[in-house]
Amino acid sequence: MSGKGDRVPYNPFASFVITASAGSGKTWQLTERYLRLAAAVADLKLSRILTVTFTRKAAAEMRQRIIEAAARLVSSPAAGEEMGRVLKGWSPGGPVFPLEAANAILRNSQSMRVVTMDSFFGWLAARFSV
């Protein structure tokens, strides 16, 4: 990426697509984005964030990485403060909740929606079948 759009992945309210080869940091980027979104919205229900990937293995890895990143935030006040500073740029004047979000993830990880494309489309078909 280059130019003004470089920071779009850090903005939890902007949509974007990651296309990159294996080992380039896609999971890290999406984990950070999940945490930023959870921290930027007060009282956010984790079930409202949909994370979709291709395989069950990738979904399990993503879920585990989100939980591990949340645990790091809770154990490192400096990391939570840094995330708060970054998020204030995306929601000027609005509060941010990095430690609250991290604690919510650790307490309610079972409500996180980290799924495969197949299971998501199966859910859609069942939900809206005629």
LUMSEPA-670827 format. One record per atom (N, C-alpha, C): x, y, z; residue number from 1; residue in three letters; atom name. Coordinates in nm, 3 decimals. Example, Ala and Ser with C-alpha at 12.3 -4.5 7.8 and 13.67 -1.06 7.14 Angstrom:
BEGIN
{rec {1.319,-0.569,0.780},1,'ALA','N'}
{rec {1.230,-0.450,0.780},1,'ALA','CA'}
{rec {1.320,-0.330,0.780},1,'ALA','C'}
{rec {1.285,-0.225,0.708},2,'SER','N'}
{rec {1.367,-0.106,0.714},2,'SER','CA'}
{rec {1.290,0.003,0.787},2,'SER','C'}
***
This chain:
BEGIN
{rec {0.084,-0.118,0.000},1,'MET','N'}
{rec {0.000,0.000,0.000},1,'MET','CA'}
{rec {0.089,0.124,0.000},1,'MET','C'}
{rec {0.034,0.232,-0.050},2,'SER','N'}
{rec {0.111,0.356,-0.049},2,'SER','CA'}
{rec {0.016,0.475,-0.044},2,'SER','C'}
{rec {0.071,0.589,-0.008},3,'GLY','N'}
{rec {-0.007,0.712,-0.007},3,'GLY','CA'}
{rec {-0.101,0.723,0.111},3,'GLY','C'}
{rec {-0.204,0.806,0.092},4,'LYS','N'}
{rec {-0.299,0.837,0.198},4,'LYS','CA'}
{rec {-0.372,0.713,0.251},4,'LYS','C'}
{rec {-0.394,0.614,0.167},5,'GLY','N'}
{rec {-0.468,0.495,0.208},5,'GLY','CA'}
{rec {-0.391,0.401,0.299},5,'GLY','C'}
{rec {-0.264,0.430,0.326},6,'ASP','N'}
{rec {-0.182,0.341,0.409},6,'ASP','CA'}
{rec {-0.243,0.312,0.543},6,'ASP','C'}
{rec {-0.315,0.405,0.601},7,'ARG','N'}
{rec {-0.365,0.387,0.736},7,'ARG','CA'}
{rec {-0.506,0.329,0.740},7,'ARG','C'}
{rec {-0.566,0.302,0.626},8,'VAL','N'}
{rec {-0.702,0.249,0.623},8,'VAL','CA'}
{rec {-0.716,0.122,0.706},8,'VAL','C'}
{rec {-0.623,0.026,0.700},9,'PRO','N'}
{rec {-0.641,-0.095,0.783},9,'PRO','CA'}
{rec {-0.646,-0.066,0.932},9,'PRO','C'}
{rec {-0.593,0.047,0.976},10,'TYR','N'}
{rec {-0.594,0.081,1.118},10,'TYR','CA'}
{rec {-0.723,0.149,1.160},10,'TYR','C'}
{rec {-0.801,0.194,1.064},11,'ASN','N'}
{rec {-0.928,0.259,1.094},11,'ASN','CA'}
{rec {-1.035,0.151,1.108},11,'ASN','C'}
{rec {-1.088,0.130,1.228},12,'PRO','N'}
{rec {-1.184,0.021,1.246},12,'PRO','CA'}
{rec {-1.317,0.045,1.176},12,'PRO','C'}
{rec {-1.339,0.164,1.124},13,'PHE','N'}
{rec {-1.467,0.195,1.061},13,'PHE','CA'}
{rec {-1.460,0.198,0.908},13,'PHE','C'}
{rec {-1.342,0.170,0.851},14,'ALA','N'}
{rec {-1.326,0.168,0.706},14,'ALA','CA'}
{rec {-1.315,0.024,0.659},14,'ALA','C'}
{rec {-1.376,-0.008,0.547},15,'SER','N'}
{rec {-1.367,-0.142,0.491},15,'SER','CA'}
{rec {-1.243,-0.152,0.405},15,'SER','C'}
{rec {-1.185,-0.271,0.401},16,'PHE','N'}
{rec {-1.071,-0.294,0.314},16,'PHE','CA'}
{rec {-1.054,-0.443,0.294},16,'PHE','C'}
{rec {-0.974,-0.480,0.195},17,'VAL','N'}
{rec {-0.947,-0.620,0.163},17,'VAL','CA'}
{rec {-0.796,-0.641,0.171},17,'VAL','C'}
{rec {-0.757,-0.754,0.229},18,'ILE','N'}
{rec {-0.616,-0.791,0.235},18,'ILE','CA'}
{rec {-0.592,-0.900,0.132},18,'ILE','C'}
{rec {-0.502,-0.877,0.041},19,'THR','N'}
{rec {-0.459,-0.981,-0.052},19,'THR','CA'}
{rec {-0.308,-0.987,-0.042},19,'THR','C'}
{rec {-0.259,-1.099,0.005},20,'ALA','N'}
{rec {-0.114,-1.114,0.024},20,'ALA','CA'}
{rec {-0.080,-1.262,0.033},20,'ALA','C'}
{rec {0.045,-1.291,0.014},21,'SER','N'}
{rec {0.091,-1.430,0.019},21,'SER','CA'}
{rec {0.102,-1.480,0.163},21,'SER','C'}
{rec {0.121,-1.609,0.176},22,'ALA','N'}
{rec {0.135,-1.672,0.308},22,'ALA','CA'}
{rec {0.252,-1.611,0.383},22,'ALA','C'}
{rec {0.233,-1.593,0.513},23,'GLY','N'}
{rec {0.341,-1.543,0.597},23,'GLY','CA'}
{rec {0.364,-1.393,0.589},23,'GLY','C'}
{rec {0.272,-1.320,0.527},24,'SER','N'}
{rec {0.292,-1.176,0.510},24,'SER','CA'}
{rec {0.229,-1.092,0.620},24,'SER','C'}
{rec {0.157,-1.155,0.713},25,'GLY','N'}
{rec {0.100,-1.080,0.824},25,'GLY','CA'}
{rec {-0.049,-1.054,0.816},25,'GLY','C'}
{rec {-0.121,-1.129,0.734},26,'LYS','N'}
{rec {-0.266,-1.109,0.722},26,'LYS','CA'}
{rec {-0.337,-1.136,0.855},26,'LYS','C'}
{rec {-0.303,-1.246,0.919},27,'THR','N'}
{rec {-0.369,-1.281,1.046},27,'THR','CA'}
{rec {-0.339,-1.176,1.151},27,'THR','C'}
{rec {-0.217,-1.128,1.157},28,'TRP','N'}
{rec {-0.180,-1.023,1.252},28,'TRP','CA'}
{rec {-0.264,-0.898,1.226},28,'TRP','C'}
{rec {-0.272,-0.858,1.099},29,'GLN','N'}
{rec {-0.348,-0.738,1.062},29,'GLN','CA'}
{rec {-0.495,-0.751,1.102},29,'GLN','C'}
{rec {-0.556,-0.867,1.076},30,'LEU','N'}
{rec {-0.697,-0.886,1.108},30,'LEU','CA'}
{rec {-0.719,-0.895,1.260},30,'LEU','C'}
{rec {-0.624,-0.955,1.331},31,'THR','N'}
{rec {-0.633,-0.960,1.477},31,'THR','CA'}
{rec {-0.632,-0.819,1.535},31,'THR','C'}
{rec {-0.539,-0.738,1.490},32,'GLU','N'}
{rec {-0.531,-0.599,1.536},32,'GLU','CA'}
{rec {-0.658,-0.523,1.503},32,'GLU','C'}
{rec {-0.709,-0.545,1.384},33,'ARG','N'}
{rec {-0.831,-0.477,1.341},33,'ARG','CA'}
{rec {-0.950,-0.517,1.429},33,'ARG','C'}
{rec {-0.960,-0.645,1.461},34,'TYR','N'}
{rec {-1.067,-0.693,1.549},34,'TYR','CA'}
{rec {-1.059,-0.622,1.684},34,'TYR','C'}
{rec {-0.941,-0.616,1.742},35,'LEU','N'}
{rec {-0.924,-0.549,1.871},35,'LEU','CA'}
{rec {-0.957,-0.402,1.862},35,'LEU','C'}
{rec {-0.915,-0.336,1.755},36,'ARG','N'}
{rec {-0.943,-0.193,1.740},36,'ARG','CA'}
{rec {-1.093,-0.168,1.728},36,'ARG','C'}
{rec {-1.162,-0.252,1.652},37,'LEU','N'}
{rec {-1.307,-0.234,1.639},37,'LEU','CA'}
{rec {-1.376,-0.259,1.772},37,'LEU','C'}
{rec {-1.339,-0.364,1.841},38,'ALA','N'}
{rec {-1.399,-0.393,1.971},38,'ALA','CA'}
{rec {-1.374,-0.280,2.070},38,'ALA','C'}
{rec {-1.257,-0.218,2.062},39,'ALA','N'}
{rec {-1.221,-0.111,2.155},39,'ALA','CA'}
{rec {-1.285,0.023,2.119},39,'ALA','C'}
{rec {-1.323,0.041,1.994},40,'ALA','N'}
{rec {-1.373,0.170,1.949},40,'ALA','CA'}
{rec {-1.523,0.189,1.972},40,'ALA','C'}
{rec {-1.592,0.083,2.008},41,'VAL','N'}
{rec {-1.737,0.090,2.024},41,'VAL','CA'}
{rec {-1.774,0.049,2.167},41,'VAL','C'}
{rec {-1.836,0.139,2.240},42,'ALA','N'}
{rec {-1.875,0.110,2.379},42,'ALA','CA'}
{rec {-1.979,-0.002,2.383},42,'ALA','C'}
{rec {-1.963,-0.091,2.478},43,'ASP','N'}
{rec {-2.059,-0.200,2.501},43,'ASP','CA'}
{rec {-2.088,-0.282,2.376},43,'ASP','C'}
{rec {-1.988,-0.298,2.290},44,'LEU','N'}
{rec {-2.006,-0.377,2.169},44,'LEU','CA'}
{rec {-2.022,-0.524,2.204},44,'LEU','C'}
{rec {-2.122,-0.587,2.147},45,'LYS','N'}
{rec {-2.138,-0.731,2.161},45,'LYS','CA'}
{rec {-2.045,-0.798,2.061},45,'LYS','C'}
{rec {-1.961,-0.888,2.108},46,'LEU','N'}
{rec {-1.864,-0.953,2.020},46,'LEU','CA'}
{rec {-1.931,-1.027,1.906},46,'LEU','C'}
{rec {-2.053,-1.075,1.928},47,'SER','N'}
{rec {-2.125,-1.147,1.823},47,'SER','CA'}
{rec {-2.161,-1.056,1.706},47,'SER','C'}
{rec {-2.146,-0.925,1.723},48,'ARG','N'}
{rec {-2.175,-0.830,1.614},48,'ARG','CA'}
{rec {-2.058,-0.813,1.519},48,'ARG','C'}
{rec {-1.941,-0.867,1.555},49,'ILE','N'}
{rec {-1.824,-0.861,1.466},49,'ILE','CA'}
{rec {-1.815,-0.995,1.395},49,'ILE','C'}
{rec {-1.822,-0.993,1.264},50,'LEU','N'}
{rec {-1.812,-1.116,1.185},50,'LEU','CA'}
{rec {-1.673,-1.123,1.123},50,'LEU','C'}
{rec {-1.603,-1.232,1.152},51,'THR','N'}
{rec {-1.470,-1.256,1.097},51,'THR','CA'}
{rec {-1.480,-1.383,1.014},51,'THR','C'}
{rec {-1.452,-1.372,0.883},52,'VAL','N'}
{rec {-1.470,-1.484,0.793},52,'VAL','CA'}
{rec {-1.335,-1.518,0.729},52,'VAL','C'}
{rec {-1.306,-1.646,0.725},53,'THR','N'}
{rec {-1.184,-1.693,0.661},53,'THR','CA'}
{rec {-1.216,-1.820,0.583},53,'THR','C'}
{rec {-1.115,-1.881,0.521},54,'PHE','N'}
{rec {-1.142,-1.993,0.431},54,'PHE','CA'}
{rec {-1.150,-2.130,0.497},54,'PHE','C'}
{rec {-1.064,-2.157,0.594},55,'THR','N'}
{rec {-1.058,-2.292,0.650},55,'THR','CA'}
{rec {-1.088,-2.291,0.800},55,'THR','C'}
{rec {-1.128,-2.408,0.851},56,'ARG','N'}
{rec {-1.149,-2.420,0.995},56,'ARG','CA'}
{rec {-1.020,-2.397,1.072},56,'ARG','C'}
{rec {-0.910,-2.444,1.015},57,'LYS','N'}
{rec {-0.780,-2.424,1.079},57,'LYS','CA'}
{rec {-0.749,-2.274,1.090},57,'LYS','C'}
{rec {-0.774,-2.200,0.983},58,'ALA','N'}
{rec {-0.749,-2.056,0.985},58,'ALA','CA'}
{rec {-0.843,-1.985,1.082},58,'ALA','C'}
{rec {-0.968,-2.030,1.089},59,'ALA','N'}
{rec {-1.064,-1.970,1.183},59,'ALA','CA'}
{rec {-1.020,-1.995,1.327},59,'ALA','C'}
{rec {-0.976,-2.116,1.356},60,'ALA','N'}
{rec {-0.930,-2.148,1.491},60,'ALA','CA'}
{rec {-0.805,-2.067,1.526},60,'ALA','C'}
{rec {-0.715,-2.052,1.430},61,'GLU','N'}
{rec {-0.594,-1.972,1.453},61,'GLU','CA'}
{rec {-0.630,-1.825,1.476},61,'GLU','C'}
{rec {-0.722,-1.773,1.399},62,'MET','N'}
{rec {-0.764,-1.634,1.415},62,'MET','CA'}
{rec {-0.825,-1.612,1.554},62,'MET','C'}
{rec {-0.914,-1.700,1.594},63,'ARG','N'}
{rec {-0.977,-1.690,1.726},63,'ARG','CA'}
{rec {-0.869,-1.693,1.835},63,'ARG','C'}
{rec {-0.775,-1.786,1.825},64,'GLN','N'}
{rec {-0.670,-1.798,1.926},64,'GLN','CA'}
{rec {-0.582,-1.673,1.929},64,'GLN','C'}
{rec {-0.549,-1.620,1.813},65,'ARG','N'}
{rec {-0.466,-1.499,1.809},65,'ARG','CA'}
{rec {-0.537,-1.379,1.869},65,'ARG','C'}
{rec {-0.667,-1.367,1.847},66,'ILE','N'}
{rec {-0.744,-1.256,1.906},66,'ILE','CA'}
{rec {-0.742,-1.268,2.058},66,'ILE','C'}
{rec {-0.763,-1.389,2.108},67,'ILE','N'}
{rec {-0.762,-1.411,2.253},67,'ILE','CA'}
{rec {-0.624,-1.381,2.311},67,'ILE','C'}
{rec {-0.519,-1.428,2.244},68,'GLU','N'}
{rec {-0.382,-1.401,2.292},68,'GLU','CA'}
{rec {-0.351,-1.251,2.291},68,'GLU','C'}
{rec {-0.394,-1.182,2.186},69,'ALA','N'}
{rec {-0.369,-1.037,2.178},69,'ALA','CA'}
{rec {-0.446,-0.963,2.288},69,'ALA','C'}
{rec {-0.567,-1.009,2.317},70,'ALA','N'}
{rec {-0.645,-0.948,2.426},70,'ALA','CA'}
{rec {-0.574,-0.970,2.560},70,'ALA','C'}
{rec {-0.521,-1.089,2.579},71,'ALA','N'}
{rec {-0.448,-1.118,2.704},71,'ALA','CA'}
{rec {-0.324,-1.029,2.717},71,'ALA','C'}
{rec {-0.256,-1.003,2.605},72,'ARG','N'}
{rec {-0.139,-0.913,2.608},72,'ARG','CA'}
{rec {-0.181,-0.771,2.644},72,'ARG','C'}
{rec {-0.295,-0.727,2.592},73,'LEU','N'}
{rec {-0.344,-0.592,2.625},73,'LEU','CA'}
{rec {-0.374,-0.580,2.774},73,'LEU','C'}
{rec {-0.436,-0.682,2.830},74,'VAL','N'}
{rec {-0.471,-0.679,2.972},74,'VAL','CA'}
{rec {-0.346,-0.680,3.059},74,'VAL','C'}
{rec {-0.244,-0.754,3.015},75,'SER','N'}
{rec {-0.123,-0.766,3.097},75,'SER','CA'}
{rec {-0.026,-0.650,3.076},75,'SER','C'}
{rec {-0.052,-0.564,2.976},76,'SER','N'}
{rec {0.038,-0.453,2.948},76,'SER','CA'}
{rec {-0.040,-0.322,2.939},76,'SER','C'}
{rec {-0.048,-0.248,3.048},77,'PRO','N'}
{rec {-0.120,-0.120,3.044},77,'PRO','CA'}
{rec {-0.067,-0.026,2.935},77,'PRO','C'}
{rec {0.064,-0.031,2.909},78,'ALA','N'}
{rec {0.121,0.056,2.806},78,'ALA','CA'}
{rec {0.063,0.024,2.668},78,'ALA','C'}
{rec {0.042,-0.105,2.640},79,'ALA','N'}
{rec {-0.015,-0.143,2.511},79,'ALA','CA'}
{rec {-0.158,-0.091,2.498},79,'ALA','C'}
{rec {-0.235,-0.099,2.606},80,'GLY','N'}
{rec {-0.372,-0.046,2.605},80,'GLY','CA'}
{rec {-0.373,0.104,2.585},80,'GLY','C'}
{rec {-0.280,0.175,2.649},81,'GLU','N'}
{rec {-0.272,0.320,2.633},81,'GLU','CA'}
{rec {-0.235,0.357,2.490},81,'GLU','C'}
{rec {-0.142,0.281,2.430},82,'GLU','N'}
{rec {-0.102,0.308,2.292},82,'GLU','CA'}
{rec {-0.220,0.286,2.197},82,'GLU','C'}
{rec {-0.294,0.177,2.216},83,'MET','N'}
{rec {-0.410,0.153,2.131},83,'MET','CA'}
{rec {-0.512,0.266,2.149},83,'MET','C'}
{rec {-0.531,0.312,2.270},84,'GLY','N'}
{rec {-0.622,0.423,2.296},84,'GLY','CA'}
{rec {-0.581,0.548,2.220},84,'GLY','C'}
{rec {-0.450,0.578,2.218},85,'ARG','N'}
{rec {-0.401,0.695,2.144},85,'ARG','CA'}
{rec {-0.428,0.681,1.995},85,'ARG','C'}
{rec {-0.401,0.563,1.941},86,'VAL','N'}
{rec {-0.422,0.541,1.797},86,'VAL','CA'}
{rec {-0.571,0.553,1.764},86,'VAL','C'}
{rec {-0.657,0.494,1.845},87,'LEU','N'}
{rec {-0.800,0.496,1.817},87,'LEU','CA'}
{rec {-0.861,0.634,1.828},87,'LEU','C'}
{rec {-0.808,0.718,1.914},88,'LYS','N'}
{rec {-0.863,0.854,1.926},88,'LYS','CA'}
{rec {-0.855,0.929,1.794},88,'LYS','C'}
{rec {-0.759,0.895,1.710},89,'GLY','N'}
{rec {-0.749,0.956,1.578},89,'GLY','CA'}
{rec {-0.864,0.919,1.487},89,'GLY','C'}
{rec {-0.926,0.804,1.511},90,'TRP','N'}
{rec {-1.037,0.759,1.427},90,'TRP','CA'}
{rec {-1.172,0.796,1.484},90,'TRP','C'}
{rec {-1.178,0.823,1.611},91,'SER','N'}
{rec {-1.305,0.866,1.670},91,'SER','CA'}
{rec {-1.280,0.989,1.756},91,'SER','C'}
{rec {-1.252,1.103,1.691},92,'PRO','N'}
{rec {-1.218,1.225,1.764},92,'PRO','CA'}
{rec {-1.324,1.261,1.867},92,'PRO','C'}
{rec {-1.278,1.284,1.987},93,'GLY','N'}
{rec {-1.368,1.323,2.093},93,'GLY','CA'}
{rec {-1.444,1.208,2.155},93,'GLY','C'}
{rec {-1.447,1.095,2.085},94,'GLY','N'}
{rec {-1.521,0.980,2.137},94,'GLY','CA'}
{rec {-1.432,0.896,2.227},94,'GLY','C'}
{rec {-1.493,0.830,2.322},95,'PRO','N'}
{rec {-1.416,0.745,2.413},95,'PRO','CA'}
{rec {-1.369,0.618,2.342},95,'PRO','C'}
{rec {-1.262,0.561,2.391},96,'VAL','N'}
{rec {-1.214,0.432,2.342},96,'VAL','CA'}
{rec {-1.197,0.340,2.463},96,'VAL','C'}
{rec {-1.209,0.211,2.440},97,'PHE','N'}
{rec {-1.217,0.116,2.549},97,'PHE','CA'}
{rec {-1.126,-0.005,2.527},97,'PHE','C'}
{rec {-0.994,0.012,2.507},98,'PRO','N'}
{rec {-0.910,-0.104,2.476},98,'PRO','CA'}
{rec {-0.906,-0.208,2.587},98,'PRO','C'}
{rec {-0.893,-0.168,2.712},99,'LEU','N'}
{rec {-0.886,-0.267,2.819},99,'LEU','CA'}
{rec {-1.020,-0.333,2.843},99,'LEU','C'}
{rec {-1.128,-0.256,2.832},100,'GLU','N'}
{rec {-1.262,-0.312,2.847},100,'GLU','CA'}
{rec {-1.289,-0.415,2.738},100,'GLU','C'}
{rec {-1.248,-0.381,2.614},101,'ALA','N'}
{rec {-1.267,-0.473,2.501},101,'ALA','CA'}
{rec {-1.186,-0.600,2.522},101,'ALA','C'}
{rec {-1.062,-0.586,2.564},102,'ALA','N'}
{rec {-0.976,-0.703,2.587},102,'ALA','CA'}
{rec {-1.036,-0.792,2.695},102,'ALA','C'}
{rec {-1.084,-0.733,2.803},103,'ASN','N'}
{rec {-1.147,-0.812,2.909},103,'ASN','CA'}
{rec {-1.274,-0.880,2.859},103,'ASN','C'}
{rec {-1.352,-0.811,2.778},104,'ALA','N'}
{rec {-1.475,-0.870,2.723},104,'ALA','CA'}
{rec {-1.441,-0.990,2.634},104,'ALA','C'}
{rec {-1.335,-0.978,2.555},105,'ILE','N'}
{rec {-1.293,-1.089,2.469},105,'ILE','CA'}
{rec {-1.252,-1.209,2.555},105,'ILE','C'}
{rec {-1.177,-1.183,2.661},106,'LEU','N'}
{rec {-1.133,-1.293,2.747},106,'LEU','CA'}
{rec {-1.249,-1.358,2.822},106,'LEU','C'}
{rec {-1.348,-1.278,2.862},107,'ARG','N'}
{rec {-1.463,-1.331,2.935},107,'ARG','CA'}
{rec {-1.565,-1.399,2.843},107,'ARG','C'}
{rec {-1.578,-1.350,2.720},108,'ASN','N'}
{rec {-1.686,-1.395,2.630},108,'ASN','CA'}
{rec {-1.635,-1.445,2.496},108,'ASN','C'}
{rec {-1.521,-1.508,2.493},109,'SER','N'}
{rec {-1.463,-1.551,2.365},109,'SER','CA'}
{rec {-1.555,-1.648,2.291},109,'SER','C'}
{rec {-1.640,-1.720,2.363},110,'GLN','N'}
{rec {-1.732,-1.814,2.297},110,'GLN','CA'}
{rec {-1.834,-1.742,2.210},110,'GLN','C'}
{rec {-1.856,-1.612,2.233},111,'SER','N'}
{rec {-1.954,-1.539,2.151},111,'SER','CA'}
{rec {-1.892,-1.476,2.027},111,'SER','C'}
{rec {-1.760,-1.488,2.012},112,'MET','N'}
{rec {-1.695,-1.434,1.892},112,'MET','CA'}
{rec {-1.739,-1.514,1.770},112,'MET','C'}
{rec {-1.766,-1.444,1.660},113,'ARG','N'}
{rec {-1.806,-1.509,1.535},113,'ARG','CA'}
{rec {-1.688,-1.512,1.440},113,'ARG','C'}
{rec {-1.605,-1.614,1.454},114,'VAL','N'}
{rec {-1.492,-1.637,1.366},114,'VAL','CA'}
{rec {-1.524,-1.766,1.293},114,'VAL','C'}
{rec {-1.561,-1.755,1.166},115,'VAL','N'}
{rec {-1.618,-1.868,1.092},115,'VAL','CA'}
{rec {-1.554,-1.884,0.955},115,'VAL','C'}
{rec {-1.583,-1.997,0.892},116,'THR','N'}
{rec {-1.539,-2.017,0.753},116,'THR','CA'}
{rec {-1.644,-1.960,0.659},116,'THR','C'}
{rec {-1.603,-1.939,0.535},117,'MET','N'}
{rec {-1.698,-1.890,0.436},117,'MET','CA'}
{rec {-1.813,-1.989,0.419},117,'MET','C'}
{rec {-1.781,-2.119,0.415},118,'ASP','N'}
{rec {-1.885,-2.221,0.400},118,'ASP','CA'}
{rec {-1.988,-2.213,0.512},118,'ASP','C'}
{rec {-1.941,-2.203,0.636},119,'SER','N'}
{rec {-2.038,-2.200,0.747},119,'SER','CA'}
{rec {-2.118,-2.071,0.745},119,'SER','C'}
{rec {-2.057,-1.960,0.704},120,'PHE','N'}
{rec {-2.130,-1.834,0.697},120,'PHE','CA'}
{rec {-2.240,-1.841,0.591},120,'PHE','C'}
{rec {-2.205,-1.891,0.472},121,'PHE','N'}
{rec {-2.305,-1.900,0.366},121,'PHE','CA'}
{rec {-2.412,-2.004,0.401},121,'PHE','C'}
{rec {-2.376,-2.110,0.472},122,'GLY','N'}
{rec {-2.474,-2.207,0.520},122,'GLY','CA'}
{rec {-2.571,-2.142,0.617},122,'GLY','C'}
{rec {-2.517,-2.059,0.706},123,'TRP','N'}
{rec {-2.601,-1.987,0.801},123,'TRP','CA'}
{rec {-2.697,-1.894,0.727},123,'TRP','C'}
{rec {-2.644,-1.822,0.626},124,'LEU','N'}
{rec {-2.730,-1.732,0.547},124,'LEU','CA'}
{rec {-2.842,-1.808,0.477},124,'LEU','C'}
{rec {-2.806,-1.920,0.415},125,'ALA','N'}
{rec {-2.906,-1.999,0.342},125,'ALA','CA'}
{rec {-3.014,-2.050,0.438},125,'ALA','C'}
{rec {-2.976,-2.096,0.556},126,'ALA','N'}
{rec {-3.073,-2.146,0.652},126,'ALA','CA'}
{rec {-3.160,-2.032,0.706},126,'ALA','C'}
{rec {-3.098,-1.920,0.727},127,'ARG','N'}
{rec {-3.170,-1.806,0.786},127,'ARG','CA'}
{rec {-3.272,-1.746,0.689},127,'ARG','C'}
{rec {-3.237,-1.743,0.561},128,'PHE','N'}
{rec {-3.323,-1.677,0.463},128,'PHE','CA'}
{rec {-3.383,-1.773,0.361},128,'PHE','C'}
{rec {-3.394,-1.899,0.397},129,'SER','N'}
{rec {-3.452,-1.996,0.301},129,'SER','CA'}
{rec {-3.600,-1.968,0.284},129,'SER','C'}
{rec {-3.646,-2.003,0.167},130,'VAL','N'}
{rec {-3.787,-1.977,0.132},130,'VAL','CA'}
{rec {-3.869,-2.100,0.153},130,'VAL','C'}
***
